[in-house]
Amino acid sequence: MEREDGVQQPLSSEQVMSEVHLGCPPNHSGPHLSHFTISLPPRHENSTLRGNTDAVEDISISASTMFDLDEDGDLILTRRKKSPSHHLVLTIQHNITSSIPRVGLQVWRAELVLTDFVLHVMSTSSDFDKVVALELGAGTGLVGILLARVAKTVFITDHGDEVLENCEKNVDLNAELFHGKASVHVRELDWKDSWPPQEANTSPSKGRYSWTQSEIEELKKASLLLAADVIYSDDLTDAFFSILKKLMSDNPEKVLYLAMEKRYNFTLDDLDVVANGYSHFRSYLITEQADDTGCKQLDSASEPFFVGEQIDLRYIPCYVRNYNRGNDVELWKIKLNHRALF
């Protein structure tokens, strides 16, 4: 990147801005506290917030209620008051702009799409209840914070002290939203480092974000992995799938839900506006098809090591208010192709 005075600037100093800057004042720079309002689906109203016992008690009370009659013997109907809208407010500290290595300080659109998906699963099933989960490249930690309402253990991970400190602050700001027995850990996970980390190689500078042996053993039990907006450079994509292969090789079988935004750039090589980063991402996936051809392709595949299925976002309601999904965000369900490992 070249400044107006002709001096070359490294890419690491280039400032980028997310489309998500809820409530931020004009021309603001640095950290800002935004309040994200989330419409809670029915299951949260009856179970997560109030507890199953309360719901059962409400039913029992209704069944035993005596009906009143007027002087003519007609039934007196008590008009039920309109239920108040149920919502949740998350307080998230984030930056308006950042350098590329610190994009985790911002909230990105794909992060909110993944939040919608997690809330939808939490409201329509018990699939995420009591799971051990790992969020990769968590940034502000918004998704992991919400998941802690039902999960047993959530590891919220990213790289770099500044991003991790900001994420830890967001965990503290919203800790009252977790269910009582949830364990939430903010941890350093550099995709280019070896995994699992060796205790002898743990840098003292990583301090409170380093892993303990018991946490590494707990992570092996994880069945759910989450990531949002981690695909924006080929080198990073390579590192992401490298660590993903190591993490998903442990039992039980793991599934990754990844939300991403296709970003288009004009290139001289193509003389066109293309999404090269997206193409590189897709090169790691084989798409499982329902027809015979697709199944045979999957059975005989040695590489790539991952099977991907795109999730139709039209069936995922918008629980997070006041944001526009756009047309270029995708959500993928990804599993390890164990056949390719042997």
BELUR-V188839 format. One record per residue. SS is DSSP state (helix for helix, strand for strand, loop for the rest). PHI is phi as a letter, one per 40 degrees, with the letter a starting at -180 (* if undefined). Layout:
SS/PHI  SS/PHI
This chain:
loop/*  strand/b  loop/c  loop/c  loop/c  loop/g  loop/c  strand/c  loop/b  loop/c  helix/d  helix/c  helix/c  loop/c  strand/c  strand/b  strand/b  loop/c  loop/c  loop/c  loop/a  loop/c  loop/g  loop/c  loop/c  loop/d  loop/g  loop/c  loop/b  loop/g  strand/c  strand/a  strand/c  strand/b  strand/b  strand/c  strand/c  strand/b  strand/c  loop/c  loop/c  helix/d  helix/c  helix/c  helix/c  helix/c  helix/b  helix/c  loop/c  loop/b  loop/g  helix/c  helix/c  helix/c  helix/c  helix/c  helix/c  helix/c  helix/c  helix/c  helix/c  helix/c  helix/c  helix/c  loop/c  loop/c  loop/c  loop/b  strand/b  loop/c  loop/c  loop/c  loop/g  loop/c  strand/c  loop/c  loop/c  loop/c  loop/c  loop/c  loop/c  loop/c  loop/c  loop/c  loop/c  loop/c  strand/a  strand/b  strand/b  strand/b  strand/b  strand/b  strand/c  strand/a  strand/c  loop/c  strand/b  strand/a  strand/c  helix/d  helix/c  helix/b  helix/c  helix/c  helix/c  loop/b  loop/c  loop/b  helix/d  helix/c  helix/c  helix/c  helix/c  helix/c  helix/c  helix/d  helix/c  helix/c  helix/c  helix/c  helix/c  helix/c  helix/c  helix/b  loop/a  loop/b  loop/c  loop/c  loop/c  loop/g  loop/c  strand/c  strand/b  strand/b  strand/b  strand/c  loop/f  loop/c  loop/g  loop/c  loop/g  helix/d  helix/c  helix/c  helix/c  helix/c  helix/c  loop/c  loop/c  loop/b  loop/c  loop/c  strand/b  strand/b  strand/c  strand/b  strand/b  strand/a  loop/b  loop/h  helix/d  helix/c  helix/c  helix/c  helix/c  helix/c  helix/c  helix/c  helix/c  helix/c  helix/c  helix/c  helix/c  loop/b  helix/c  helix/c  helix/c  loop/c  loop/c  loop/d  loop/b  loop/c  strand/b  strand/b  strand/b  strand/c  strand/b  strand/c  loop/a  loop/c  loop/c  loop/c  loop/c  loop/c  loop/b  loop/c  loop/c  loop/c  helix/d  helix/c  helix/c  loop/c  loop/c  helix/d  helix/c  helix/c  helix/f  helix/c  helix/c  loop/c  loop/c  loop/c  helix/c  helix/c  helix/c  helix/c  helix/c  helix/c  helix/c  loop/c  loop/c  loop/c  loop/b  strand/b  strand/b  strand/b  strand/a  strand/a  loop/f  loop/b  loop/b  loop/a  loop/a  helix/c  helix/c  helix/c  helix/c  helix/c  helix/c  helix/c  helix/c  helix/c  helix/c  helix/c  helix/c  helix/c  helix/c  helix/c  loop/c  loop/c  loop/c  loop/c  loop/c  loop/b  strand/b  strand/b  strand/b  strand/b  strand/b  strand/a  strand/b  loop/c  loop/b  loop/b  strand/b  strand/c  strand/b  loop/c  loop/c  loop/c  loop/f  strand/a  strand/c  strand/b  loop/b  helix/c  helix/c  helix/c  helix/c  helix/c  helix/d  helix/c  loop/c  loop/c  strand/b  strand/b  strand/c  loop/c  loop/b  loop/c  loop/c  helix/c  helix/c  helix/c  helix/c  helix/c  helix/c  helix/c  helix/c  helix/c  loop/c  loop/c  loop/a  loop/c  loop/c  strand/b  strand/b  strand/b  strand/b  strand/c  strand/c  loop/c  helix/c  helix/c  helix/c  loop/b  loop/c  loop/c  loop/c  strand/c  loop/c  loop/g  loop/a  loop/b  loop/c  loop/g  loop/b  loop/b  strand/c  strand/b  strand/b  strand/b  strand/b  strand/b  strand/b  strand/c  loop/c  helix/c  helix/c  helix/c  helix/c  loop/b
